[in-house]
Amino acid sequence: MPQTASPQLIERFKEGFECWNGGELDLMQDMYAEDGEFDVSAVFTDMRPLRGHESMRRYWDEVWETWEGVRMDPLEVFDVGRGRYVVDVRLWGKGKRSGAEVDQRFAYLYTLRAADEKIVRCQLFPTVQAAMDVAATLTSAARND
């Protein structure tokens, strides 16, 4: 059963999202392993997973160019074991050209490297339950290894 993450980890995730919200992408990128993976394909099916700082940064810059004031606010952080965390997120903003507004909930599944707590994988899911299901599958597979 997932538990709420420690206050220190909750604060760390909040700081990471504030880096995004404030446009401090260099600071956010520093939280990722050099060969880390950023995968939004479960929500944006036309996107393939991105690996490494350079490809992640290109994508983040594109998002900032497309959206006006896009924010992501973490609502809850769950420790799902084995260095994995599910973060319930509210994403909201407005398209620069289209004027279309978005206000939606998503979930991220983060995997942190034990040695330095760098993010080695970040996956976006449409719901917290979808992220929890994948985390449970990964945990079960690791137990069987």
C-alpha positions in Angstrom: 0.0 0.0 0.0 1.5 3.4 -1.0 2.2 5.8 1.8 2.6 9.6 1.8 6.3 10.5 1.1 8.5 12.0 3.9 8.2 15.7 4.4 11.8 16.1 3.0 10.9 14.4 -0.3 7.6 16.3 -0.6 9.5 19.5 -0.2 12.1 18.4 -2.8 9.3 17.6 -5.3 7.7 21.0 -4.6 11.0 22.7 -5.2 11.4 20.9 -8.6 7.9 22.0 -9.7 8.6 25.6 -8.6 11.7 25.5 -10.8 9.4 24.6 -13.7 6.8 27.2 -12.7 9.4 29.9 -12.4 11.1 29.0 -15.7 14.3 27.9 -14.0 14.8 25.0 -16.3 18.5 24.7 -15.7 17.9 24.1 -12.0 15.1 21.6 -12.8 17.4 19.8 -15.3 20.1 19.5 -12.6 17.7 17.2 -10.7 17.8 14.6 -13.5 20.6 12.1 -14.2 22.6 13.0 -17.3 21.2 9.9 -19.0 17.7 10.2 -17.4 14.5 9.5 -19.2 11.5 11.7 -19.6 8.4 9.9 -20.9 5.0 11.6 -21.6 3.9 8.9 -24.1 1.1 7.5 -21.9 -0.7 10.9 -22.2 0.7 12.3 -25.4 0.8 9.2 -27.6 2.6 11.0 -30.5 5.7 11.6 -28.2 8.4 9.1 -27.8 10.4 8.9 -24.5 13.2 11.4 -24.3 16.6 10.4 -23.0 19.3 12.8 -21.7 19.5 16.4 -20.8 19.7 17.8 -24.3 16.5 16.2 -25.6 14.6 16.9 -22.4 15.6 20.5 -22.5 14.5 20.9 -26.1 11.1 19.6 -25.2 10.7 21.8 -22.1 11.7 24.8 -24.1 9.1 24.0 -26.7 6.4 23.7 -24.0 7.4 27.1 -22.6 7.2 28.6 -26.2 3.7 27.1 -26.7 2.1 27.8 -23.4 1.6 31.0 -21.4 2.0 30.8 -17.7 1.8 27.0 -17.7 2.1 25.7 -14.1 2.3 22.4 -12.4 1.4 22.1 -8.8 2.0 18.9 -6.8 -1.0 18.0 -4.7 0.2 14.8 -3.1 3.4 12.7 -3.2 3.2 8.9 -2.6 6.2 6.7 -1.8 5.5 3.5 -3.8 8.8 1.8 -2.8 12.1 1.0 -4.5 13.0 4.7 -5.0 9.7 5.4 -6.9 7.3 8.1 -6.2 3.9 9.0 -7.6 3.1 12.7 -7.7 -0.5 13.9 -8.2 -0.2 17.1 -10.2 -2.5 19.9 -11.3 -1.4 21.3 -14.6 -2.9 24.6 -15.8 -2.1 27.4 -18.3 -3.1 29.0 -21.5 -2.0 28.5 -25.1 -0.1 31.6 -26.4 -1.5 31.5 -29.9 -4.8 29.6 -29.4 -5.8 31.1 -26.1 -7.1 27.6 -25.1 -7.0 27.1 -21.4 -6.1 23.9 -19.7 -6.7 22.9 -16.1 -6.2 19.2 -15.6 -4.9 16.6 -13.2 -2.1 14.2 -14.1 0.3 12.0 -12.3 4.1 11.5 -12.6 5.9 8.4 -11.6 9.5 9.3 -10.7 12.3 6.8 -10.2 15.3 8.2 -8.2 18.8 6.7 -8.2 19.7 5.7 -4.6 23.3 6.9 -4.8 22.5 10.6 -5.4 18.7 10.8 -5.6 18.9 12.1 -9.2 15.8 11.4 -11.3 16.6 8.5 -13.7 13.1 8.2 -15.0 10.0 10.4 -15.1 6.8 9.2 -16.6 3.5 11.1 -17.1 0.2 9.3 -16.7 -3.4 10.4 -17.1 -4.3 9.5 -13.5 -2.8 8.6 -10.2 -4.3 5.1 -10.4 -2.5 4.5 -13.8 0.8 5.6 -12.3 0.2 3.4 -9.2 -0.6 0.4 -11.4 2.7 0.8 -13.4 4.6 1.2 -10.1 3.0 -2.0 -8.7 3.9 -3.9 -11.9 7.6 -2.6 -11.7 7.8 -3.6 -8.0 6.3 -7.0 -8.7 8.8 -7.6 -11.6 11.7 -6.6 -9.4 10.7 -9.1 -6.7 10.7 -11.8 -9.3 14.2 -11.1 -10.5 
